[in-house]
């Protein structure tokens, strides 16, 4: 998220968007993150949370690949970046929810601290690495660079979700009388 916020205006301008529109789009990411946390939080209370985390990571990765292609359609871009912000922002919220679900008492305090510290390292290292990548590969590669970060992260929720599925087994099939 920090890499996107830091460098998106450069990315947008490089692809031909105005500075004002680039800033509007990154603002839509923030608005989407604030507004969509409510329905996505409700959803997290009604579905497998690790599965939702995995879905948010995969959808964010798909969004990063689509990003350069929606930038030139103003209305589509506004909606896209709003939804992108909500889905991408839910990754942090789900991380905190999952920590609270798994740990209690003093372990919760330690786990929360570790989670926050890891997130903080990412907010510092991510933009530095993304900026270096943009210097090397070009400003238009920002989504692909961030995609690479998510690709490194993807095995963690995928592994946890698969482990949960093995423990609980497949979902029962509905009978025809239901």
N, C-alpha and C positions, 0 to 999 in steps of 0.2 A: 504494500500500500504506500509506504513512504517513497519508494522509487518512482511510483506513478505520480504521486503528488509533486515530487521534486522536479521531475523531468518532463511531465506531460506537455506543458506549454511549448517546450522546444520540439517535441515530437510532432505536435499539432501544426506548429508553424512550418516545420520541415516538410510536412505533407500538404501544405498550402492553405491551412486554416488561418484565420486571423488570430491575433493575440487575444482579442476579446472573446472570440468564440472558443478558443482553446481553454481559457480561464473559466468560461461558462460551463464547458463540459466537465472539467475537473471539479467544479462546484457541484454539478449534478451527481458525481460520484459520492461526494459527501452527503448531499441531501438524500440520495438513495440509501446510503448506509444508515442514516438516522431514521428515515421513515420505514424502511422495509424490515428493520430489526423487530418491529412489533409483530407483523404477520409471520415472519420467519421464526421468531421466538415461540409463537403459538404452535407453529408446525413442529418445532423441536420438542414440544411437550406431547406430541401425538404420534411421532414416528421414531424409528431407531436413530438416535442422535449421531452415532458413528457413521451410519449410512448417509445421513444428511450432511455431515462434514465432508465425507467423500464426494457427494454430489456437488457441494459448493466448490470444492477444489477443482473438480473436473469441469464444471460450468465456468469457473473463472479462467481456467486454461483455454477453454473453447472461446470465451470472450476475448482473451488476449489475441488469439489467432484471427478473430473476426474484426477486431478493433480498427485496423487501417482501412477496411472495406466499408465501414459505416460512417466514417468521418465526414464524407462529402455530402451526405443527405442530412440536412439540419434537424428535421423532426425525428427521423430514425436515430440519429446520433444522440439527441437529448434523452429519448426513451432508453436507448441502449445503455448509456452511461449511468442513468438512474438505476436501472436494474443491475448492471454490473457492480455498482457501488454497494447495493444491498447484499448481493450474493457474496461478493468478496469480503465485505465487512462482517458477514455472519461467521466467517472462519474464526475470527478472534473470539466472538461471543460463544461459539460452540466449544472452543478450546477451554474457556473459563468454565462453562457448564460441565464439560466432561471431567475437568479437574475436581470440581465440587461434587460430582457424582461418585467419583472413585475414592477420594480421600476424605478423612474426617479428623477433627481435633487438631493436634499439633502437626500431624502429617499434612493436613489441608493447608496450614500456614506455610509450611516448607514447600509444598508443591506449587502453591500460588506464587510464592516468591521465585521459585525456579522458572515457572512458566513466564512470569513477567520479565525476568532477567533475560531469558532466551529471546523473548519478543523484542526487548530493548536492543539486544545485540543485532537482531535483524533490521531494526529501524536505523541503526547506524551503519552497519556493513552493507545492507542492501543498496542504498543510494550510492555509496562509494563504488561498489562493484558495477552497478548499472551505469553510472557515469563513465567509468573506465571502459565498459563494454561499448557504450555509445561513441566514445572517442575512437575506439578501435574499429567497430563495425558500422558506425553511422547512427545518427539520431533516429532514423526510421526503424531501427531494429529494437527500440525500447520494449515493445510488447514481447518480442521473441526472447529478449534477455530475461524479462520477468517470468516468462513461460518456463525458461530454464530453471529458475529458482523453484517454481512450483513443481517442476518435474523431479527435482531433488527431494522435495517434501512429500510428493504423492505416495511413495511406498509406505509411509508411516500410517496414514489413515486407512489405506488399502489393506495393509497387513492386519491392523486392528479389526477392521470390519469383517475380513475373512475369518479371523479367529473367533469373533462373536458368532458368525454364521455356523461355524463348525460346532461350537458349544451348544447352540440352540437348535440346530438342524434347520431344514427347509421349512418354510411356512406351510401349514396344513392347507390342503385344497378344500374349497367350499363344496359341500354336497349340493346336489341338484334341488334338494328340498328347501334350501336357505334362500 
